Amino acid sequence: MGRVATSCSGRLALELLSRDLRSQRSQEYLWFHIRQPAPALSGSSHPFFARVVGSDAFQSVGIAQVVSRLLGFRRVATVACSDAYCVSGMAAFHDAARAQGVAVLATAAFSTEQQNLSTPLTILHASGASVFVVFAAQPQDASRLLEQAQAHGIVGDGALPR
């Protein structure tokens, strides 16, 4: 075992792996990836890649179970950033939510570069849901969304009644 890739994003792990594939040395390494497991690294095309944590799809199942079993909600709206990580995470959540009997009333997306989030917030508010599930790859994206939702009276103490 020659190299262990740890605490890096899926994109960095892919870059490191593809660099080694081009040099024909990937057979020497057993890859471990701790943060944000990249689904693209799974399967028979990368037999020497091993996860030390489960796929992020399991996170989506857990969120759906918390929403339905622990909190008892049956109607939600979802919003996610538009990168591959968030899109796949939200798709897994939608599947898991359906399996738990949770209705997704609306779904919205936003770009990480998008500063004004009034369009996705309007979609969420119009859904009538009182619970919003957010998938954001970066904390600053989630913060921006929540700050603007609070400023529009959609969440927080001054939230408009549903």
Disulfide bonds with the S-S distance in Angstrom:
Cys81-Cys86 2.25
